[in-house]
Amino acid sequence: MNDESNATDQEFWSRARRHLLRYGGDFVPFVPVRAEGAFLYDAAGHRVLDFTSGQMSAILGHCHPEIVATVREAVGRLDHLFSSMLSAPVVDLAEALAQLVPDLPRVVLLSTGGEANEAAIRLAKLVTGKWEIVGFAQSWHGMTGGAAAATYKAGRRGIGPLAPGSFAIPAPNAYRPRFPGVGWQQELDDGFDLLDRQCTGNLAAFIAEPILSSGGVLELPLGYLAALKAHCRARNMLLILDEAQTGIGRTGLMFAFERDSVVPDILTLSKTLGAGLPLSAVMTTDAIAREAETRGFLFYTTHVNDPLPAAVGLKVLEIVLRDRLAAKAEAAGARLAAGLRRLQQRHACIGDVRGRGLLLGMEFTAAGGQPAAAISDAVTDVALELGLSANIVRGGASGGTMRIAPPLTVTDAEIDLGVELLDSAIARVVPALQALRRPGVSRDTPEHGQARAARIGWGP
Ligand SMILES: Cc1ncc(COP(=O)(O)O)c(C=O)c1O
């Protein structure tokens, strides 16, 4: 890095420190100025392979030319409307979604995942006349009131009471079963037994991710969704599926629930529906929509059914179907999973590789006397230095699970490059940590911090 870009960099970070409120830990020490396909580029031209599709959303890669053209055209023709006014892109997208899930033909379009779950929970409460909502103890459904109350992965501290009537049961975890020898069906039945004892007879809905991504890429085993729906039916509860990350092809099918042939009562889509632009949807049955309308369902927002994001969503669906990206995700996911399993054979710190299609998790485990969290943190840092962006989610006894979700447009060469970069990062980290653990050398010294920043080469 030359003196000029170093100075610009330092000024950027000091302005960021002065003016930005941190909302989720540290910022990543890489500042993209442009993105294309599966890569991000900084001002100095360093490129980073984006193995999280932005925030698990950019399924078409970054700045897909047809999405760019759609945004340019739509923003110049019909951008935003009074919320009771309809437009062709909105009806077209609702119809296209309904064609994909004929059992859920009624749609409302919103902006974010949290907002869609908020609307879904509100809908479920209104039509059932009940108010208790159940989720998984490792769930993430968003940051707004109702969605946050159903989110157990993080964020429950320091903000006073969340919605009364919020309950959780554990998600199944095949790699780290809570009670070895107890199968998921028994665990699920026990969870509902506890719920029955704690609730006040007002269970309105269960909200679930088919693969709990923020919870550590925990996949609901085949049969689980059917059993969950049966438990819901027995209690006149609705089943809400949140396919923010799994929807629109990522798992190898258009929707993850298709593997199980279990259609929820309410489906929420977000992240992947706009391929990175703010668009979400709530889909439900005719019967639920009719009941909601009779009871005066209200979810009136500034951007409800806006034409510009709807035009984007339509184009996303067109591309995903035309280019058969769900099938592509299955094939690319198999190649990626095979690569990660090869790494697992080479590196003792990889405990598990799991997931479906292009939503994979690689769980780090203690190895060579190193705590797993130290390994996973260092691997992420070094991988970024080498040119790969990935993200660790923590939870339970695990040292962290790396979520790997490249765009569905990823090439074989990009997958192989990503696996190679991870291999190099792990190979570099484990001996380096062992050296740091020698007496008198601490990872937490200022010297180490400076060394790490210098190694990474970005920002203070
Ligand atoms: C499964 C799931 N649902 C909902 C959300 C919330 O979406 P948003 O951040 O767009 O509100 C997330 C975000 O990570 C998510 O992973």
The ligand as an SDF file (V2000), in Angstrom:
LIG
                    3D

 16 16  0  0  0  0  0  0  0  0999 V2000
  -34.0670  -16.1670    8.2080 C   0  0  0  0  0  0  0  0  0  0  0  0
  -34.0970  -14.6680    8.3510 C   0  0  0  0  0  0  0  0  0  0  0  0
  -35.2770  -14.0590    8.4990 N   0  0  0  0  0  0  0  0  0  0  0  0
  -35.3670  -12.7350    8.6150 C   0  0  0  0  0  0  0  0  0  0  0  0
  -34.2450  -11.9440    8.6300 C   0  0  0  0  0  0  0  0  0  0  0  0
  -34.3780  -10.4720    8.7920 C   0  0  0  0  0  0  0  0  0  0  0  0
  -34.3010   -9.8480    7.5760 O   0  0  0  0  0  0  0  0  0  0  0  0
  -33.9820   -8.2920    7.4930 P   0  0  0  0  0  0  0  0  0  0  0  0
  -32.6270   -8.1080    8.0690 O   0  0  0  0  0  0  0  0  0  0  0  0
  -34.0800   -8.0010    6.0260 O   0  0  0  0  0  0  0  0  0  0  0  0
  -35.0430   -7.5940    8.2700 O   0  0  0  0  0  0  0  0  0  0  0  0
  -32.9960  -12.5320    8.4770 C   0  0  0  0  0  0  0  0  0  0  0  0
  -31.7930  -11.6830    8.4600 C   0  0  0  0  0  0  0  0  0  0  0  0
  -30.6890  -12.0930    8.5410 O   0  0  0  0  0  0  0  0  0  0  0  0
  -32.9190  -13.9350    8.3430 C   0  0  0  0  0  0  0  0  0  0  0  0
  -31.7350  -14.5500    8.2060 O   0  0  0  0  0  0  0  0  0  0  0  0
  1  2  1  0
  2  3  1  0
  2 15  2  0
  3  4  2  0
  4  5  1  0
  5  6  1  0
  5 12  2  0
  6  7  1  0
  7  8  1  0
  8  9  2  0
  8 10  1  0
  8 11  1  0
 12 13  1  0
 12 15  1  0
 13 14  2  0
 15 16  1  0
M  END
$$$$
